[in-house]
Amino acid sequence: MEHPPAASAAAWQTAPERDFLAFRLITLAELQLDTYFTDPVESKAYRRPRRRATRLLASWEKDGGTLTLTALPAAERFQVRLRGAGFDAVLGLHYLTEQTLLQAATVEQFSGDIPAALVAASAWLDDEPNESGETLLQSALAEIGVPFPMVRAAAGDAPADEVPPPAPEGPPPATSADARRVKALARAAAAELRRHGSPSLDAMNTAWLESQPQALWPLLDAAVAASTARRRDEALITACRWLLANQLELIRYRLERGHDWARAMLDAYQEKLIALVQAKTLPEPDWFELVNLLNIAKVPIRPEMAEALATAAAQATPDAAPGATAQELSHHLQEHFNELAKSAESPFMVVEGLAQTGTLMPAEMRAFMTHELGVSPHSVLREAVPLLLLDPEPAVRQAAAAVLEQVASPETISPVMLRRTLLLRSWVPEAEREAIDRLVRKARMKGVVCAQWAAAPKLAINCSIIDGSGAQSLLLTTPVGPTGPFIGLLLKQGFGIRDCWCNASLPRTDINRSFKETRRMMTWHATGRDHLDMVVQHHIARGLAAGHLPQAPIVEIAEMIGAVDWKDRGLDVAAEIERLVNELTPKQRTPAALLESLQRSGVWIAQDPMMQSWFEDGAAIRAVAEERPRLTRDAAVQRLLEDMLPARREIWAERLLLIVLWLRAGPRNATSVLRRQDGVVLAQALLAGHPLQDIPAMVAIAERSIFAARTGNW
């Protein structure tokens, strides 16, 4: 077999597909090592005393490709090589044979065609049995992470009459091996924190956590152990909490996709917190930090669970004085507010602090606190009240509007407070706008002047491709200067603005490093201000319709970039697609051209690495994929196309519209122009009701959905 000449190191290192090819190769190598060393005969043969030397352990062939496993002279060091037509990959691995645990792995050499290697690696993985001990990556099964692997039609599914063992209802219990790995991850993240000022993990360990939801429990144990150690290591404590918050967030993603086991795990986490506070296992501040991780991970807390947590906290902290009168509560709060006013540098910090301490508070208590903020003598606390018009709780929003109307005068409402109130008026539910209009009229009648907006700065705007979960990220900064603002927004189709944050002044070196890291994880390109304003306002409107208001930092972002006119302006998807179709030339709208476009979009959605997260996931999809007796792949795909995907036509049409707008706002080249045309034609076909079986792109999405459900752990 002839192999291609070695590509330059720079070509491999800078390829946008590099990271997720590395993931797939490492996954395949780990699986082969697990398979080899769980065989008692092979494992015993490897451990026989002999002179240390390089020796071939196993070799497999498939579809003209070769996969070899080689033991290296150093103890527990191995090499896996995958060769095929057009590529050659060599991986070095440190593997603990006794524990069957991969410690480290890297792609040491690669030459040839990356897409060909992705197809081959996925084909090898697709043919592996779906045993409980497999460690296949879930890749894009979460909203963040690495794009999904190239999908290739399976050579053959299991016969319909062959019944595999039933799939588990959720992750297995955590093992001692999980606990050991978690401890190693915590130490590694703590070391990064000491070295660079923030914790981080490499790609392989991030993927491992993503594929092991049950690691939540050893992570919680590690956080408790670090907080109760005789000698506290603050870096280790911070690293454990950071890992725990990330794992809670990953499980929350599964909850949003309809997995019942995810809800059970998140409830169990909260029950463990109740047990911890009742047993007084942790210092009170450490316990509240663990509770606040639910807020950080945006985990929805059921009312009964919030009540149980609050009751447990009150019993453990008798100074809370249950049953206190309003006057007593007001006096008690004044001490807390005085401390908050001293430490908070801005009203945004006040709101952030209230969010952290308010996780366990009932809405009525938080509404009372909001009123007390509005009548506070501290200006920084009063300035926070307009931001609470965006609070998730209606009672808190209503209290904010009421107290602002109560104190509407130049002495208590500043020009900036009035400007912020006017800005976010269209970001709240329609029924709440009358109260805002009333307080604004009163403030103006009393002589409150509205602050002027600063001139909008020139921005460098980078926007990611919208992924298969409907998530799209934006990063903003100024283009020059030793420092600059650094702003991030996460938009989520069907949710609205999922997250946002900003740093008013960050060193340019830190900004550049962050841009570099994010570009490695996903596909980005520079866009413009018009695109930014359009997609943000669209998601404000979509979020409002779904009952999700923007978070307070969006106000700071709007002020920082001069977004004076951000409102709830949703795109009319059908009308926008029709407008874009009408922009096509008559030649591009002929039946032959439309059919060719549909065929073409089927190819690039199936094969382009940057589209590999485009698939459906969720409990309903898993149910079809795991149905007993097992459906053939084609039958399962047909079931999705006939019974499940038709209800999601409008969702996919909106997603296509958003990617077309993203392409229009980015660099213009032959590929982007053609894909914009294809995206418009495909969206029109979906809205026109064409049978999904006749739309190649939807067939590819259905195939990939079944592939993901059958190869992903959870």
N, C-alpha and C positions, 0 to 999 in steps of 0.2 A: 504494500500500500504506500502510495506517495503522500507525503505530508507537506503542507505549505511551509514556505520559509518563515522563520520566526519574525513576528511583528515587532516593531520597536517597543521598548518599554513605555515610552511616552504615549504611543497609540493605545496600548492596553490601559494605562493608568488614567487617561483622560476620556476614555469611552464612556458615554452616559449609561450604557447597559452593564458596566463593569460590576457594580455592586450586586445587582440581583443575579447575575451569572455566578458570581462567587458564592452567593447564598445557595444556589441550587447545587453547585458542585460540592460544596461542603456538606450539604444535606445528604447527597448521594454517597459521598465518602463515609460519612458517619453511619449511614444505614448499612453499608457493606461491612464495615468493621463490627457493628452490632451483630449482624447476621453471622459473621465468621466466628466471633468469640462467644456467642451463645450456643454454638455447636460444641458439645463436650469433647468430641473426638479431635476437632481442629484445635480447640483451646488447649487440650492436654498436649498435643503434638508441639504446639508453639512453645510451651513452658519446659520442654525437655532440656536438660543441661546440654549446651553445645557452645562452640566457639562463636563469638559475636561476629556476624557477617551479614551483608545484604543478601536477602533470599526472597524469592518469589513465593508468596503464600497462596495466591489464587488468581485465576484469570477467567474472565467471562467474555463472551462474544454475542453481539446482537445487531442485526441490520447493518452489517459491515463495519461496526464499531467494536472497539476492544476496551475493556475495563480491567485493570490489573491492581492487585493489592500486594505491596512489598514491605517486608520488615527491614528496617535499617539497623545498622550496628548498635546505635545508642538504644538503651532500654526504653521500651514503650514508645518508640518513634517509628512512624510508618509513612509510606508514600502511596498515594492513589493516583493512577494515571488514566485519563479518559481520552481516547483517540478515535477520531472518525474522519469521514471525508470532509476535509476543509478546516480541521482544527486539531489542536493538541493541547491538553491541559494537564499540569502536574501539580499535585497538592501535597504539602507536608503536614503531618498531623502528630499531635501528642495525645495518646489514647491510653487510659488506665485500664488494662486488660482485666484485672481482678474485679473492678467495679463496673466494667463495660461503660465507661464514661469518657466522653471527649473533653479534653482540657483546653486544647488550642488547635487552630487550623489556619492555614493560609494557602492562597494560590501562589505557588512559587514561580511557575512559568505558564505562559499562555501564548499561543500563536494561532493565527488563522481567523476564521469568521465567527464573531460572537453570536449572532442569531442562530447559526447552525449548531453551535455548542448548546445554546439554550434549548433548542428543539430536542437534541439528543439526550441531554440530562433529564428533561421532563419525560421523555419516552421511557428511559430506564426506570424512573421513579413510578411512572404510571403502571408499569408491569409488576411492581413489587406487591406482595400480598399485604392487605390492610390489617396488620396485626396490632394488638394493643401496645406492643413494645416499640413500634416505629416512632421515629422522631422527625417525620416530615414537617417542613416549615409550613406555617400558615400564610406567610408572606403578606398578601394584601387583604387578608381577612379582617384586619383592623383598619381604621381610618388613617393611621399613620404607619409607616414602615416601608417595606421594599415592594416594588411592583411585582405582580404575579408572574409566574414563569410562562414562557412560550408554551402554547397548548398544541399538541399534535393528536390527531385522532388515534384512539387506542387500537392496537392491533387486534384486540378481541376482548370483549367483556366476558365475565363469567356467565355460563349458560343460565337461563332463567330458572331452570329446575334445580340448580345448585344453590343450596341455602347456606350462606356464610353464618358465622355466629352473630347473635344480635349485637348491635352497636350499644355501647354504654350510654346512659342517659346524661352523663356529665363527666368531668375529669375524674381520674382515679384519686385516691388519697395520696397525699405527699409522702415521699419515701425518704429514707435516710440519705440517699444519694442526692435528692432534691435539696435537703437541708445543707449538705456539704457544699453544694454548688452555690446556694444562696449566700452562705457565709463568705465564699470566695468572691462573689460578685460585690457584696457589701464592702469588703476590704479594698477591692479594685476601685469602686466608685469613690470611696473615702480618699484613696491615694490621689485620684484625679482632682478631688476637691481641694486637697492640700496643695497640689502642684499648680492648678490652673484657676482655682477660685470657684469652680462649679463641678458637680459630679457628672460623670458620663460613663457610658459603656460602649464597647466595640460592637460592631454589627452582629457578630455571631452570638454574643450573649444577649443582645436585645431580642434577636429572633428566638432564642431559647425561651426567654421569659414569655414571649408572645405565644409560644406553643405549649406552655405549661401553666395553665391558670391555677392549678393546685399549689404552685409556688407561693401563692398568697399567704398560706399558713406558715411556712418557715420564715417568710419575710416578716410577718407579724411577730413571730417568736424572736427573730433577730432584733427587731426594733425594741421589744420589751427588754431583752437581755442587755442591749447596749444602754438603755435608759436606767437600768438597775445595777449596772456594774459598779464594783467598789471604786474603781477609778474611771470616771466618765471620759470618754473620747468623743468630743463634740462633733468632730468630722465624721466619725463612724455613725453616730446617732443621726446626723443630717442625711448621710448616704442611705441609711436604712429607711428613713421616712420618704426620701425621694423615690427609692425603688418601690416602696409600698404604694405610694400615690400613683406611680406609673402602672402598677399591676391592677389597682382598683379601676383605673381609667380603661385599661384594656378589657377588663371584665364588663365594665359598663357598655363598651361597644357591643359586646355579645348580647347584653340585655336589650339594647336598642334594636337588635335584629330578631328579637322574639325568642331567645333561648331561656327556658324556664330555669335551667340549672344556674344561670348567671344571677338571676334574682335570688335563688336560694343561697348562693355563695355570699352575695352582698348582705343579705339579711343575717347570715351566720357571722359575718365580720362584725356587724353591729351588736349581735348578741354576745360575742366575745368581749367587746368593749364594755358592755354592761357588767359582765362577770368580773372584768379587771377592776372597774371602779368599786364594785361592791366588796371585792376582796382587798381593796386598797393596796394592790400590787405595785402600782406606779405612783410616783409623785404627781400631784394634781396637774401641774403645768404640762407634764409629759402626756398625761391621759388626754387632756384637751387638744394637744397637738395631734394625737391619733384620731380623735373625732374630727378635727378640722381637715384631715386628709380626705374625708368624704366630700367636703366642700371644694377642695382643690381638684379632685377627680370628677367633680360635677355629678356625683352619684345621687340620684333621687332618694330621699329618705321618706319612707312611708309615715303617715301621721302617727300611727300607733307605735312605730319604732322611735320616732322623735320624742314622743311622750315618755316612753320607757327610758330612753337615754337621759332625758331631762330629769325624770324622777330619780334615777340612779345617781346622777350628779348632785342633785339637791340633798339626797340622803347622805352622800359622802362629804358634802360641804355644808354643815348645819348653819353656817353664818348667812346663808342665802335668805333666811327669815321668811319662810312661806306664810302666806296670809297677811303680809304687810299692807298697810293702807297706801293710797296714792301718794300722800304726803311723805310717808316713810320711804316709799320706793324712790320718790323724787330726791329726797335727801341722800339716800344710798347711792343713787346714780350720779349725783353731783361730784362725789369723790372720783368716781371712774371717769367722768367727763373732764374733770380738771386735769387728770393725768393724760388723758387722750389729747387734750388741747395742747399740752406742753410738748408732747412727742410728735404730733402730726404736723408735717410741713405744708400740707395742702389738704383741701377737702376730699380729694381722691384718696389720700391716705386714711382719712377718717372713715370713709365708706369701706375701704378695704379692711380696716380694723374691726368695724362693726360686723362685716361679713364673717370674719373669723370667730368672733365671740358670739355671734347670733345663731350659730348652727343649732344649738339646743333650745333656743328661745321660742315660745309660741308666738304666733303672728300678733296677738293682742299686746304682748309685752314689747315687741319690736315697734309696734305702732305708738305705744306710750313713749318709748325712747325717742322716736322721731319727733314727737311733739316737744319733748324736753330739749332736743337739739335746737329746734326752731326758736325757742325762747331763751336759749343760753346767752350769757354775756360774752362768750368767746366767739369772735367772728369766724374763725376757721370751722367751728362746729355748725354755725348757721349756714355757712357757705355750702355745707354738705347736703343740706335739705333738698335743694332742687335735684340733686343727683339721685335722691331716694324716690323721685317720681318714676324711676326705672326699676324699682325693686320688684323682684318676682312675686311678692305677696301683695294682692290688691289692698289689704287693710293698711299696709305700710304706705303705699302710694296715696291712698285717700287721706291718711294722716298728714303726709307731707304737703299735699295741696291745701288742706284745711289750715295748718299752722302757718303756711306762707301767706294765705289770705288774712289770717289773724294779725300777723305782724307786718303787713304790707305798708312800709313807710321808708323814706330815705335813710332813717337811722338804723334800720334792721335788715333791709334788703338792698344789697349793693347793685350797681349797674351790671357787674358780671353775673350775679345771680339771676337778674332779669333776662339777660341775653341767653343764658343756659336754659332757662325755663322756656323761652320762646323757641329755642332750637329743638328741644326734645318734645315739644307739643305734639308733633305728628308721628312720634315714635311710640305713643301710648295708645291704648284702646280708644275707639271713637267715643265711647260713653264717658270717658274720664277727661275729655278735652274741654268740656263746658266749665268744669271746676278750675282748670288752668286759665281759661279765658277770663273767668271772673276775677281770679287773683291778679292777673296781669292788668286788667282794667283798673282795679283798685290801686295797684302800685303806681300806675301812671298818673291816676288822678291825684295821688298823694305827692307826686313830684319825683318819682324814681326814674332816672334816665338810663336808657339801655346802652351798655358799653359797645364801642365800635370793634369790629373785627380787624385783626391784623392782616396785612397783605399776605396772600397765599405764596409760600416759598416754592422755588423750583424743586421738583421731586424726582428722585430716581425710583421708579416703581417696578417691582418684579412680581410676577404672578405665576403660580403653578398651573399645570394642567388640572382640569377637574377629574377626580378619580372616580372609580366605580361605585363608591359610596356616596358620591355627590359632594365631596369635600374639595375646596379650593382655597389656597393660601395666598396671601399678599404680604410682601415685605416692602416697606417704604423707608427712604432716608433722603437726605439732601446729597447731591452728587459730589460736592467738594468740601474741603475744610478738614482740619485735624480732628474735629469732633463733629457729631451730627445727631439728629434724632434717629431713633431706630424703632420702627412701628410694625406691628404684626396683626393681621386679621385672619381668622379662620372662618370661612363661609361654608355653610352646610345646606345643601339642597333639602327642602322640606322642613328645615329647622330655623334657618335665618343666620344670624351672626353667632357662631358657636363659641368663639373666644376672641379676645382682643387684648392687646397690651402695648405699652409704649414706654420708651426711655427717652427723656427729653434731650440728654446729651451723653453720648457714648464715644469713646475713642475710635477713630476711623479704623485702626487695626482690628479692634474687636468686631466692628461692623463687617469688615471685609472677611474676617474669619467665619463669622456666622453665615454670611452669604455663601461662602465656599462650602461649608458643611451642609447647608440645606440643598444646594444644587446637586450634591452627591446623592442625596436621598430621593429626589424626585425631579421631574422635568419642569423647568422654569424658562420664562423669557421676559424681556422687558416689555412693558405695556405703557399706556399713556393715561393722562388724567381723566379723559372722557370715559375710558373703560373702567377705571377705578370708581368714579362717581356712579356709573350705571349699575355695576354689579353690587356695590354696597347698598344702594337704595333699593334695588330689587330684593336683596336678602332682608333688609329692614322690613319691607312690606310682607314678604313671605313669613318671616318670623312673627310679625304681629298677627297675621292670620292664624298661625299655629299656637298663639298664646305665649310666644317667647319674645320678651322685650330685649333690646340691646343692653349690654352691661355698661356700667358707669364709665369705664375707660374710653368708650367710643366718643364721649363728649370731649375728653381731653385730646383725643386724636383729631376730632373735627376742628377744634380750636387751633391745634398745632399746625394743621395743613390748610386752614382757611376754608373748610367745607361748610360754608355759610348756608348752603341750600340743600343739604341732605334731608330728604323727606321719605315718606313711605311710597315710593314710586316703583311698583312692580311691573315687570315686562308682561305685555300681552303676548304670550308665547305663540299662539296660533297666528295672530296678526303679524308678528315680527317674522315668523317663518315665511308667511305668504309674501311679505315685502321682499325678503331675501330671494325667494324663488323668482319674483318678478324682475330682480336685477340680473338674473341669468340671461344669456343671449338666446335668441330663438333656436340657434343650433344646439345649445346645451339643454333645451327643453324638449327636443324631439323624443319620441318613445324609445328609439334605439340608444340615444345618449343617456336617458334616464336609467334604462336597464343596465347599460355599461357602468354608470356611476354606482348603482346599487351593488353590482358585482365587485367593483373596485373597493367600495367601503367595507364589504365583507372580508376582503383580503387583508386590508391594513388593520382593521379592528381585530382580526384573528392573529395576525403575525407581528405587528409592530410592538416591540417591548414596552413602549410607553403607554400602550392601551391595555396591558395585561391585567390591570386591576378592574377592568370593565366586566363584571359578572354579577349575578345575583347571589346573595347569601342570606341565610336566615333559617329559622326552625322549619318553616314550611318547605324550603328547598331541601334541607337535610332529610325531611321525612320522605320525600320522593326518592332521593338518592339512596336511602337506606331501607326502602320498602322491602318487605319479605312476602313472597319470594322475590329475590333481587331482580329488578328489571335490567334488561340489556341497556347499554349506554344509549343506543338509538331510541329505545322505547322511553327511557327516562327523559331524554331531550325532547321528544315529541310531547310528553306529558306537560313539560314546562311551557312549550310553545302554544299548546292548546288550552291549558287550564289556568296557568299562573301568570305568564308574561302579558297576556292581553290587558289585564287590569293595570299594567304599569306602562302602557303606551305613552301617556302624557308625561310621565316622569322621565322616560328616556328621550322624548322629544325635547323637553326643557333642557336636559343634560346636553343634548347635541347642540341646541341653540347656544348654550353657554360656551361650549368648546369652539363653536364657529366664531363667536364674538371674541374669544380669547385669541384665536388664530388671526382674525382681522386686525387686532390691536398689536400684534407682534411683528417680527421681521417678515418681510414679504419675499417669498421664494416660490419656485415652481411647485414644490411639494405642498406648502401651506395653502397656496391658491387652489390647488386641486382638491385638497381635503376640505377646505371651506365649502366648495361646491358639493362635494360628496355628502358632507354633513347636513347641508340644507335639503338635498334630495332625500336623504334617509329620514330626516325629521318629518318631511312632508308625507312620505310613504306611511310612516307610523300614524300620523294624525288622520290620514285619508282612510285608514282601516284596512290596508293591504294585509292579506294573510301572513302571519309572521313566518310561516314555513317557507314563504317565497322571498323573504328578505334575508340574504346571506349574513348580514351583520348580526341579526337577532338569533340566527341559528348558531353562529360562533359564540355569542354571549351565553346561550343556553348550554352549549357543549362545555364551555369553560365553567359554568355554574355547577354542572354535575361533576366535572373533574375536581373542582375545589371542594365540593361537599364530600367526595369520596377519598380524597387524599389529605385534606386538612384534619388535624386532630379534633378541633372543636369549632 
